[in-house]
Amino acid sequence: MKTAADAAPEGTAAIVHLASAASGAEADPVQRARAFAEPLLAGQVFDTGEEAQSHADGAAAVLRAIGASPSLCAASYLVYAGDYLQRPEEVVKKAFGESYASLVTLTRKLVQIQRAARTAQVVHGRDEGQRALQTERVRKMLLAFSRDLRVVLLRLASRLQTLRWYAASKQPCPADLATESQQVFAPLANRLGIWQIKWEIEDLSFRFLQPQEYQAMARLVDQTRAERELGVQAAREELRVLLAQAGIHADVQGRPKHLYSIWKKMQGKGLSFARVLDTRALRVVVDDVAACYAALAQVHEAWAPMEGEFDDYIARPKVNGYQSLHTVVLGSDGRPLEVQIRTRAMHEHSEHGVAAHWMYKEAGARGYAGVSASGEFEERINEARKAVLRELLAWEREFTTQGGSDKAAPAAGAGDRIYVFTPQATIIELPAGGTPVDFAYALHTDLGHRCRGARVDGAMVPLGTPLKSGQTVDIVAAKEGGPSLDWLNTELHYLASPRSRAKVRAWFNAEQQGQTIARGRELVEKLLQREGRTALERDALAERLGFKNADALFEVVGKDEYSLRHIENLLRPAEPAPSDDRIALHRPRSEAGGGRGGVLVVGIDSLMTTLARCCRPAPPDAINGFVTRGRGVAVHRRDCSNLRHMAEVSPGRVIEVAWGSPASDRPAVYPLDVLVEADDRPGLLRDISEIFSKEKMNVTGVHTQSAKDRSTAWMSFTVEVQDAARLAPVLAQVSRVAGVRHARRK
């Protein structure tokens, strides 16, 4: 078997011969391309087992059958010859021109990607999710390459030839290839209106994927074939005579019915084979639209139409531009007969699809098949191009809607995405302009963080290089490390994917959190050293303060969201006030009353509850409970910042609680913290304490602090109340004390 390296010199030498032949304006492009490819393809065998030369011949034949231009048929040889050239684009460009070279490059890339996708499906084995994802990406790759419709048509022809080879050689067709053909290539041919290819791909895929159902359908069709063909022939002759007598020039022919479409209709509508109305069908091709309706009138006059079985696709064309009149009548033998009536132009469109006019563009200014490719026809080419692109985008939307998502979003155009693949043959979808860094993050977040370089198609490139569909990307990563802050600079274009950008931000946020925790740890450690409590377990300290663990405490301390005074108050009693402002502190009645303080856990009566010191809840405050480790349920005000933080970390430990009746006959009292800021002066503490005494509020704790210049005093009082609502009028009186700037509940 000849290798690619052996074949390359022959292809290079052929340029000299072909360059002179190319100068002949009348040279047949198909014969020139075949002569160029034959020595390269001779003896070569594809991974399917099919000979390369036979495959190229078959693909060219499929393209000829749908009316493709000679240049497109010629390209089917050059694409496969490129596999055995060292520099295929350069060689083909010199021998045949830039248009052919571009077509060969794009098509070969798409072929490589499809082969890689099938290889990846084999690797993934029975992982249906991954296999479905790869099939979906192959479909998107076809859309990505659809700017040059010739690439899509070459792939359709090639796939049909591959399926024909499996059928003719009796070789088992791989299920992945048949599934891809049924789910990607047949719908694509349908969207382009190339029904010849669509029907045959569907039938062959049906044969390989569901052989028992296929054989059963084949037997049903064969059993009735002779009788059906006699009936169709009689109806055909009867209708031909009828139209001729009416002066309507028409070509009447039988219409083939395909096994897969019959089976699908039986399955979809729950019909038996005998009840499928269009197994007997005629097609009538006339000169113009007026003749279509005249012929329809003759058909309905001669045979009784069946109710609900008439469709006017001339007045209301299908989305892909298909036009025809469809009716089902009872023939002379009393059996249903489908009749399709269309003009010759409609028939040409139905056979070759919206791509037909576009293909004429390949003929150049002189035209091909007697049609000029300039002037008015140029406008038809442009309209055909728009129609093709509309169909491809409609196909994209259709698949997006059916893709398993409950909410089908409008699909982005093919130009909004690119598709590249890994060295292991997995296709990766990225936004247009995606870079190697985006690619790395699409594979794995950690790989993105450690990305330091990239090879694209074997060559090292800068990390900000925009990738293109079809390229192979290999990431060079450090063993450890993180992303660069430059990656978030939009002006440097390192990232095109919002998802990648979010991952980079998350990394830096996590790093910032680590630094915050370290700062908070340092502050707490210094405090414990001052208090001589370095042996105290940090997690136990955090839990006593209402935090999940020590890191949670360190983080809020490091953010300056939690005062170290709370820790000081926990570790040691408040310092006594100066002698001149000393007030009498009373034993807390809330401790004497003990117990749960009138808090009920909703639905549970036996859980121990404690009132959180950070927010000091009291009726009628809205409250929630947080299940601690070893200390029962800590009750917090719902607006408590500590509770909010703990709920974010451990939402499952937040439970509903409510104020209930006290455990004894004695009224329950609750400690509240009051913060006062005032101008520092002698007697300030006495004046404020007199108000609490007058209002019969038990003061159980006080802490004062003055600025170094003695200009400002900060005071913290712990008072006991039966109802938090009583505190508001008392605070109003405190605010009116001389020098007090504001007084509030903590």
C-alpha positions in Angstrom: 0.0 0.0 0.0 1.3 3.4 -0.9 2.0 5.8 1.9 1.4 9.5 2.0 5.1 10.2 2.0 5.6 8.0 -1.1 2.8 9.7 -2.9 3.8 13.3 -2.3 6.6 13.5 -4.8 4.4 12.1 -7.6 1.8 14.8 -6.8 4.4 17.5 -6.9 5.7 16.2 -10.2 2.2 16.2 -11.6 2.1 20.0 -11.3 4.5 20.5 -14.2 2.3 18.4 -16.5 -1.0 19.8 -15.2 0.2 23.4 -15.3 0.4 23.3 -19.1 -2.9 21.4 -19.3 -4.5 24.1 -17.2 -3.7 26.7 -19.8 -6.2 25.0 -22.1 -9.5 26.8 -21.6 -11.5 23.9 -22.8 -9.9 21.3 -20.5 -12.5 19.2 -18.6 -12.0 20.1 -14.9 -13.3 16.7 -13.8 -10.9 14.7 -16.0 -8.0 17.0 -15.1 -8.7 16.5 -11.4 -9.1 12.8 -11.8 -5.9 12.5 -13.7 -4.1 14.5 -11.0 -5.6 12.4 -8.1 -5.4 8.9 -9.7 -1.7 8.2 -9.0 -2.0 9.5 -5.5 -5.2 7.5 -4.6 -4.3 4.3 -6.4 -3.9 1.5 -3.8 -5.0 3.7 -0.9 -7.7 2.4 1.4 -9.7 4.5 3.9 -10.2 3.5 7.5 -13.7 2.2 6.5 -12.1 -0.3 4.1 -13.2 1.4 1.0 -10.7 2.2 -1.8 -9.9 5.9 -2.0 -10.2 6.1 -5.8 -13.6 4.3 -5.8 -14.8 6.7 -3.1 -13.8 9.8 -5.0 -15.5 8.4 -8.2 -18.7 7.7 -6.2 -18.8 11.1 -4.6 -18.4 12.8 -8.0 -21.2 10.7 -9.3 -23.5 11.8 -6.5 -22.7 15.4 -7.1 -23.4 15.1 -10.9 -26.8 13.5 -10.1 -27.9 16.5 -8.1 -26.8 18.9 -10.9 -23.5 20.2 -9.3 -21.1 22.1 -11.5 -18.1 20.3 -13.1 -15.7 22.2 -10.8 -17.5 20.9 -7.7 -17.4 17.4 -9.1 -13.6 17.9 -9.7 -13.1 19.0 -6.2 -14.2 15.6 -4.9 -11.0 14.1 -6.3 -8.7 16.9 -5.1 -10.0 16.7 -1.5 -8.9 13.1 -1.1 -5.7 13.6 -3.1 -4.7 16.2 -0.5 -4.4 13.5 2.1 -1.3 12.2 0.2 0.4 15.5 -0.5 3.0 17.1 1.8 1.7 20.6 1.1 -1.8 20.1 -0.3 -3.0 23.7 -0.3 0.1 25.0 -2.0 0.2 22.2 -4.6 -3.5 22.4 -5.5 -3.3 26.2 -5.7 -0.5 26.0 -8.3 -2.2 23.4 -10.4 -5.9 24.4 -10.2 -6.2 27.9 -8.6 -6.9 29.5 -5.2 -10.6 28.6 -5.2 -9.9 24.9 -5.4 -7.1 25.2 -2.8 -9.4 26.9 -0.3 -12.1 24.2 -0.9 -9.6 21.4 -0.4 -8.3 22.9 2.9 -11.7 23.5 4.4 -13.1 20.1 3.4 -10.0 18.2 4.6 -10.3 20.0 8.0 -13.9 19.0 8.3 -13.2 15.4 7.3 -10.4 15.3 10.0 -12.8 16.6 12.6 -15.6 14.1 11.7 -13.1 11.2 11.9 -11.8 12.5 15.2 -15.3 12.8 16.6 -16.1 9.1 15.6 -12.8 8.1 17.3 -13.8 9.9 20.4 -17.1 8.2 20.4 -15.4 4.8 20.3 -13.2 5.9 23.2 -16.2 7.0 25.2 -17.9 3.7 24.6 -21.4 3.5 25.9 -21.3 7.0 27.5 -24.4 8.1 25.6 -24.2 11.7 26.9 -20.7 12.1 25.5 -21.6 10.4 22.2 -24.6 12.7 21.8 -22.5 15.7 22.6 -19.9 14.7 19.9 -22.7 14.2 17.3 -24.1 17.6 18.2 -20.6 19.2 17.7 -20.2 17.6 14.3 -23.5 19.2 13.3 -22.2 22.5 14.5 -19.0 22.0 12.7 -20.9 21.6 9.4 -22.7 24.9 10.2 -19.3 26.6 11.0 -18.0 25.6 7.6 -21.2 26.5 5.8 -20.0 29.9 4.5 -18.7 27.9 1.6 -21.6 25.7 0.6 -19.4 23.6 -1.5 -17.9 22.1 1.6 -21.3 21.0 2.9 -22.3 19.5 -0.5 -19.0 17.6 -0.7 -19.5 16.1 2.7 -23.1 15.1 1.9 -21.9 13.4 -1.3 -19.1 11.7 0.5 -21.3 10.4 3.3 -23.8 9.0 0.9 -21.0 7.2 -1.0 -19.7 5.7 2.2 -23.1 4.3 3.1 -23.5 2.9 -0.4 -20.2 1.2 -0.1 -21.2 -0.5 3.2 -24.5 -1.6 1.6 -22.7 -3.0 -1.6 -19.8 -4.7 0.2 -22.1 -6.3 2.9 -19.8 -4.9 5.5 -21.3 -4.0 8.9 -21.6 -0.2 9.1 -20.5 1.3 12.5 -23.5 2.4 14.5 -21.9 5.7 15.3 -21.5 6.5 11.6 -25.0 5.4 10.7 -26.5 7.4 13.6 -24.5 10.5 12.6 -25.8 10.1 9.1 -29.4 9.8 10.2 -29.2 12.6 12.8 -26.9 15.1 11.1 -26.5 14.5 7.4 -30.1 13.6 6.4 -31.6 16.6 8.2 -29.0 18.8 6.6 -29.9 17.5 3.1 -33.6 18.0 4.0 -33.0 21.6 5.0 -31.2 22.3 1.7 -34.0 20.6 -0.1 -31.7 18.0 -1.7 -34.2 15.2 -1.3 -32.4 12.7 -3.5 -29.6 12.6 -1.0 -31.8 12.9 2.0 -34.1 9.9 1.2 -31.2 7.6 0.3 -29.2 8.5 3.5 -32.3 7.9 5.6 -33.0 4.5 3.9 -29.4 3.3 4.3 -29.1 4.5 7.9 -32.5 2.8 8.6 -31.1 -0.4 7.1 -27.9 -0.4 9.3 -29.5 0.9 12.6 -32.7 -1.2 12.6 -32.1 -4.1 10.2 -35.1 -6.1 11.4 -37.6 -3.3 10.9 -35.9 -2.5 7.6 -36.3 -6.1 6.4 -39.9 -6.2 7.5 -40.7 -3.0 5.6 -38.8 -4.4 2.5 -40.9 -7.5 2.6 -44.2 -5.6 2.9 -43.2 -3.4 -0.1 -42.1 -6.4 -2.2 -45.2 -8.4 -1.4 -47.4 -5.6 -2.9 -45.0 -4.3 -5.5 -46.4 -6.1 -8.6 -50.0 -5.3 -7.8 -49.1 -1.7 -6.8 -47.0 -1.1 -10.0 -49.8 -2.4 -12.2 -52.2 -0.1 -10.5 -49.9 2.9 -10.7 -49.1 2.2 -14.4 -52.8 2.1 -15.2 -53.5 5.3 -13.3 -50.5 7.0 -15.0 -51.8 6.1 -18.5 -55.3 7.2 -17.6 -54.1 10.6 -16.3 -51.8 11.2 -19.2 -54.6 10.7 -21.7 -57.0 12.8 -19.6 -54.5 15.8 -19.4 -53.7 15.5 -23.1 -57.4 15.7 -24.0 -57.7 18.8 -21.9 -54.8 20.4 -23.8 -52.4 20.3 -20.9 -48.8 19.4 -21.8 -47.6 17.3 -18.9 -45.0 14.6 -18.0 -46.7 12.0 -15.8 -44.5 9.6 -13.9 -44.7 7.2 -10.9 -43.2 8.6 -7.7 -40.9 6.3 -5.7 -41.7 5.8 -2.0 -38.9 5.3 0.4 -38.9 2.6 3.1 -37.8 4.9 5.9 -40.5 7.5 5.2 -43.2 4.7 5.0 -42.0 3.2 8.3 -41.8 6.7 10.0 -45.3 7.5 8.9 -46.6 4.2 10.2 -44.8 4.8 13.6 -45.8 8.4 13.9 -49.5 8.0 13.1 -49.9 4.4 14.3 -51.0 3.2 10.9 -50.8 -0.3 9.3 -49.0 -0.6 6.0 -52.3 -0.9 4.2 -53.5 2.4 5.6 -50.5 4.5 4.4 -52.2 6.4 1.6 -49.2 7.5 -0.5 -47.6 4.1 -1.2 -49.2 4.5 -4.7 -48.3 7.9 -6.1 -48.0 9.9 -9.3 -46.0 13.0 -10.1 -47.2 15.5 -12.8 -44.8 18.0 -14.2 -46.3 20.9 -16.2 -45.1 24.1 -17.8 -46.4 26.8 -15.5 -48.4 27.5 -12.4 -51.7 28.0 -14.3 -51.2 24.5 -15.7 -50.7 23.1 -12.2 -54.2 24.2 -11.1 -55.8 23.2 -14.4 -54.3 19.7 -14.0 -55.6 19.6 -10.4 -59.1 20.4 -11.6 -58.9 17.5 -14.1 -57.6 15.1 -11.4 -60.5 16.0 -9.0 -63.0 15.8 -11.8 -61.9 12.3 -12.9 -61.3 10.9 -9.4 -63.0 11.6 -6.0 -60.6 13.6 -3.7 -60.3 12.3 -0.1 -61.3 14.8 2.5 -58.5 16.5 4.4 -55.8 15.2 2.1 -55.1 18.3 -0.1 -52.1 20.6 0.4 -51.3 23.7 -1.6 -47.6 24.2 -1.2 -47.6 26.6 -4.2 -49.6 29.2 -2.4 -47.9 28.4 0.9 -44.4 27.0 0.2 -42.6 25.0 2.9 -39.9 26.7 4.9 -37.2 25.3 2.6 -38.8 26.7 -0.5 -40.5 23.5 -1.7 -43.6 24.1 -3.9 -46.1 21.6 -5.3 -49.8 20.6 -5.1 -50.5 17.5 -3.2 -53.8 15.6 -3.3 -55.0 12.1 -2.5 -57.9 10.7 -4.6 -59.7 7.4 -4.9 -58.5 5.9 -8.2 -60.6 4.0 -10.7 -59.9 0.8 -8.7 -61.3 2.4 -5.6 -57.9 2.6 -3.8 -56.1 5.7 -2.6 -53.7 7.4 -5.0 -51.4 10.4 -4.2 -50.9 12.9 -7.0 -48.2 15.7 -6.9 -48.4 18.5 -9.4 -45.6 21.0 -10.0 -43.9 23.1 -12.7 -40.5 22.1 -14.1 -38.8 24.8 -12.1 -40.4 23.5 -8.9 -39.4 20.0 -9.8 -35.8 21.1 -10.4 -35.9 22.8 -7.0 -37.3 19.7 -5.3 -34.6 17.5 -6.7 -31.6 19.8 -6.3 -32.8 22.1 -3.5 -32.0 25.7 -2.7 -28.4 25.0 -3.4 -29.0 24.4 -7.1 -28.6 28.0 -8.3 -25.6 28.6 -6.1 -23.8 25.7 -7.7 -24.1 27.5 -11.1 -21.8 30.2 -9.7 -18.9 27.8 -10.1 -19.3 27.9 -13.9 -17.9 31.5 -14.0 -18.9 34.3 -16.4 -19.4 31.9 -19.4 -22.0 29.9 -17.6 -22.6 26.2 -17.5 -25.3 23.9 -18.9 -26.5 26.8 -21.1 -27.2 29.2 -18.2 -25.3 32.5 -17.9 -23.9 33.2 -14.5 -24.2 37.0 -14.7 -26.8 39.8 -14.9 -30.3 38.7 -13.8 -29.0 35.2 -13.0 -26.5 36.8 -10.6 -29.4 38.2 -8.6 -30.9 34.7 -8.5 -27.6 33.4 -7.2 -27.6 36.0 -4.4 -31.1 35.1 -3.4 -30.2 31.4 -3.4 -27.3 32.2 -1.1 -29.5 34.0 1.3 -32.1 31.2 1.2 -29.3 28.6 2.0 -28.1 30.6 4.9 -31.6 31.0 6.2 -32.2 27.3 6.0 -28.9 26.5 7.8 -29.8 28.9 10.6 -33.3 27.5 10.8 -31.7 24.0 11.1 -29.6 25.3 14.0 -32.7 26.7 15.8 -34.6 23.5 15.2 -31.9 21.4 16.8 -31.5 23.8 19.7 -35.2 23.6 20.4 -35.1 19.8 20.4 -31.8 19.6 22.3 -33.3 18.6 25.6 -33.5 22.0 27.2 -36.8 22.9 28.7 -36.2 26.5 27.7 -35.2 26.7 24.0 -33.2 29.9 23.4 -32.7 31.3 19.9 -29.6 29.8 18.4 -26.7 31.9 17.6 -25.4 32.0 14.1 -22.7 29.7 13.0 -20.2 32.6 12.9 -20.7 33.2 16.7 -18.9 29.9 17.6 -15.8 28.1 16.6 -15.0 24.4 16.9 -11.5 23.1 17.7 -10.3 19.8 18.9 -7.9 18.3 21.3 -5.0 15.9 20.4 -7.3 13.2 21.8 -10.0 13.9 19.1 -12.5 15.7 21.3 -14.3 18.6 19.7 -14.4 21.8 21.9 -16.9 24.6 21.2 -15.7 28.1 22.0 -17.0 31.6 21.3 -15.7 33.3 18.1 -12.4 34.8 19.0 -11.7 32.2 21.6 -8.1 31.8 22.6 -5.9 28.9 23.9 -6.6 30.1 27.4 -10.4 29.8 26.7 -9.7 26.3 25.3 -7.7 25.3 28.5 -10.6 26.5 30.8 -13.1 24.6 28.6 -11.2 21.4 29.2 -10.7 21.8 33.0 -10.6 24.8 35.4 -7.3 23.7 36.9 -5.7 23.3 33.5 -6.8 26.9 32.7 -5.2 28.2 35.9 -1.9 26.4 35.0 -1.9 27.3 31.3 1.4 28.8 30.3 1.6 28.2 26.5 -0.1 26.5 23.6 0.6 24.6 20.4 -1.8 25.2 17.5 -1.5 22.6 14.7 1.9 21.8 16.1 3.3 25.4 16.3 3.7 27.4 19.5 1.5 30.6 19.5 0.9 33.4 22.0 -1.8 32.8 24.5 -3.9 35.7 23.1 -4.0 34.2 19.6 -7.6 33.9 18.3 -8.3 30.3 17.3 -10.1 29.1 14.1 -12.5 26.2 13.5 -10.7 23.0 12.7 -7.5 23.7 14.5 -5.9 21.2 17.0 -4.8 22.8 20.3 -2.4 21.3 22.8 -1.9 23.2 26.1 1.5 23.6 27.8 0.8 23.8 31.6 2.9 24.4 34.7 2.8 21.8 37.5 1.3 24.3 39.8 0.4 28.0 39.9 -2.5 30.3 39.0 -3.7 32.6 36.3 -2.3 36.0 35.4 -4.1 39.2 36.4 -3.5 40.4 32.8 -6.0 37.8 31.5 -8.8 39.9 32.9 -7.6 43.0 31.0 -10.1 43.2 28.1 -7.7 45.3 26.0 -5.1 42.4 26.0 -7.7 39.9 24.6 -6.6 36.9 26.5 -10.1 35.7 27.1 -13.2 35.8 24.9 -15.4 33.5 27.0 -17.4 35.0 29.9 -17.2 31.5 31.5 -13.4 31.6 31.4 -13.3 35.1 32.7 -15.6 34.1 35.7 -13.2 31.2 36.5 -10.2 33.6 36.6 -12.1 36.0 38.8 -13.1 33.1 41.1 -9.4 32.1 41.5 -8.4 35.7 42.5 -11.4 35.9 44.9 -10.3 32.7 46.5 -6.7 34.0 46.8 -8.0 37.2 48.3 -10.1 35.2 50.8 -7.0 33.3 51.9 -5.2 36.6 52.5 -8.2 37.9 54.5 -8.3 34.8 56.6 -4.6 35.0 57.3 -4.9 38.7 58.4 -7.9 37.8 60.7 -6.0 34.9 62.2 -3.0 37.2 63.0 -5.3 39.7 64.7 -7.1 37.0 66.8 -3.8 35.3 67.7 -2.4 38.7 69.0 -5.5 39.2 71.1 -5.2 35.7 72.6 -1.6 36.4 73.4 -2.5 39.6 75.2 -5.2 37.9 77.2 -2.9 34.9 78.0 -5.4 32.5 76.4 -3.2 31.0 73.6 -4.1 27.5 74.7 -7.8 28.1 73.8 -8.9 25.9 70.9 -9.7 28.2 67.9 -12.7 26.2 66.5 -14.2 26.1 70.0 -13.8 29.9 70.3 -15.4 30.4 66.9 -18.3 28.1 67.8 -19.0 30.0 71.1 -19.2 33.2 69.0 -21.7 31.5 66.6 -19.4 30.7 63.7 -19.0 27.4 61.8 -15.3 27.2 62.3 -12.2 29.2 63.0 -11.7 30.2 59.4 -15.2 31.7 59.2 -14.3 33.8 62.3 -10.9 34.8 60.9 -12.5 35.9 57.6 -15.0 38.4 59.1 -12.3 39.7 61.5 -9.9 40.1 58.5 -12.6 42.0 56.6 -13.1 44.3 59.6 -16.7 43.1 59.8 -16.5 41.7 63.3 -15.0 43.6 66.2 -12.3 42.0 68.4 -14.3 43.5 71.3 -16.7 40.6 71.0 -13.9 38.2 71.7 -12.6 40.4 74.5 -16.0 40.4 76.1 -16.2 36.6 75.9 -12.7 36.1 77.4 -12.9 38.7 80.3 -15.5 40.9 82.1 -15.9 44.5 81.2 -13.6 47.0 82.9 -15.2 49.0 85.7 -16.2 52.5 85.0 -14.3 55.4 86.5 -15.1 56.1 90.2 -16.8 59.4 89.6 -19.2 57.8 87.0 -19.6 54.4 88.6 -23.0 52.9 88.3 -24.4 49.9 90.2 -24.6 46.8 88.1 -27.3 44.2 88.9 -27.2 40.4 88.6 -28.9 39.5 85.3 -32.4 38.4 85.8 -32.3 36.6 82.5 -29.8 34.2 83.9 -31.8 33.8 87.2 -34.9 33.1 85.2 -32.7 30.7 83.2 -33.8 28.3 80.6 -34.9 28.9 77.1 -36.1 32.5 77.6 -39.4 31.8 75.9 -38.1 30.6 72.6 -39.8 27.6 70.9 -38.2 25.6 68.0 -41.1 25.2 65.5 -42.5 21.7 65.8 -40.0 20.6 68.5 -40.2 21.2 72.2 -37.1 19.6 73.7 -34.2 21.4 72.0 -31.9 23.6 74.1 -31.9 27.2 72.9 -29.6 30.1 73.7 -29.8 33.8 72.7 -26.9 34.8 70.4 -24.8 37.5 72.0 -23.9 39.0 68.6 -27.4 40.4 68.0 -29.2 40.0 71.4 -32.7 39.1 70.1 -35.8 39.9 72.1 -39.5 39.9 71.5 -41.0 41.0 69.1 -37.9 40.7 66.9 -38.1 38.4 63.9 -35.8 35.5 64.7 -34.3 32.3 63.2 -32.3 29.5 64.9 -28.9 28.1 63.9 -28.0 24.5 65.1 -24.6 24.7 66.7 -22.3 21.8 67.7 -22.9 20.9 71.3 -24.7 24.2 72.3 -28.2 23.5 71.0 -29.9 26.1 68.9 -28.5 29.6 68.9 -31.3 32.2 68.3 -30.4 35.2 66.2 -32.3 38.2 64.8 -33.1 37.6 61.2 -31.2 40.7 60.1 -28.0 39.5 62.0 -25.0 39.7 59.8 -23.4 36.7 61.5 -26.5 34.6 60.9 -26.5 35.6 57.3 -22.9 34.6 56.9 -23.5 31.2 58.6 -26.6 30.5 56.5 -24.6 31.0 53.3 -22.0 28.5 54.6 -24.4 25.9 56.1 -28.0 26.6 55.0 -29.2 23.3 56.2 -28.5 24.2 59.8 -30.9 27.2 59.8 -34.3 26.3 61.4 -37.5 28.1 62.3 -38.0 29.3 65.8 -40.7 31.5 67.4 -41.2 33.4 70.7 -43.3 31.3 73.2 -44.3 31.5 76.8 -41.6 31.5 79.5 -40.9 28.2 81.3 -42.0 29.7 84.7 -44.6 32.1 86.0 -41.9 34.9 86.3 -41.9 37.2 83.2 -39.0 36.5 80.9 -36.4 39.3 80.4 -33.9 39.6 77.6 -30.5 41.3 77.5 -30.1 44.0 74.9 -26.9 46.0 73.9 -27.2 49.7 73.6 -24.5 51.8 71.9 -24.0 55.5 72.7 -21.6 58.0 71.1 -21.2 61.3 72.9 -19.0 64.3 73.6 -16.8 63.1 76.5 -17.5 65.0 79.7 -17.6 64.3 83.5 -21.0 62.9 84.7 -22.0 61.6 81.3 -22.2 58.0 82.4 -24.2 59.0 85.5 -26.7 61.0 83.5 -27.4 58.2 81.1 -27.6 55.5 83.9 -30.2 57.7 85.7 -32.5 57.4 82.7 -32.2 53.6 82.8 -32.9 53.6 86.5 -35.9 55.9 86.1 -37.3 53.6 83.5 -36.7 50.6 85.8 -34.3 48.9 83.3 -31.9 46.5 84.9 -28.3 47.4 83.7 -26.2 44.2 83.8 -23.1 45.5 82.0 -21.3 48.6 80.8 -18.2 49.3 78.8 -16.8 52.7 78.0 -14.0 53.9 75.8 -12.7 57.4 75.2 -10.6 58.9 72.4 -7.0 59.8 73.2 -7.9 63.5 73.0 -10.9 62.9 75.3 -13.2 64.5 72.7 -15.4 61.5 72.1 -16.7 58.7 74.3 -18.2 55.4 73.2 -20.4 53.5 75.6 -21.9 50.0 75.5 -24.7 49.1 78.0 -26.3 45.7 78.4 -29.9 46.2 79.7 -32.7 43.7 80.4 -36.2 44.2 79.0 -39.3 42.1 78.7 -40.1 43.6 75.3 -37.7 45.2 72.8 -40.4 47.8 71.9 -39.9 49.4 75.3 -36.3 50.4 74.3 -37.2 52.9 71.6 -38.7 55.7 74.0 -35.8 55.1 76.4 -33.2 55.6 73.6 -35.1 58.8 72.7 -34.5 60.1 76.2 -30.9 59.1 76.2 -30.4 61.0 72.9 -31.6 64.2 74.6 -28.9 64.0 77.3 -26.4 66.8 76.9 -23.5 65.9 74.6 -25.0 62.6 73.3 -24.7 62.4 69.5 -26.7 59.3 69.0 -28.0 56.2 70.9 -29.1 53.0 69.2 -29.6 49.4 69.8 -26.7 47.2 68.6 
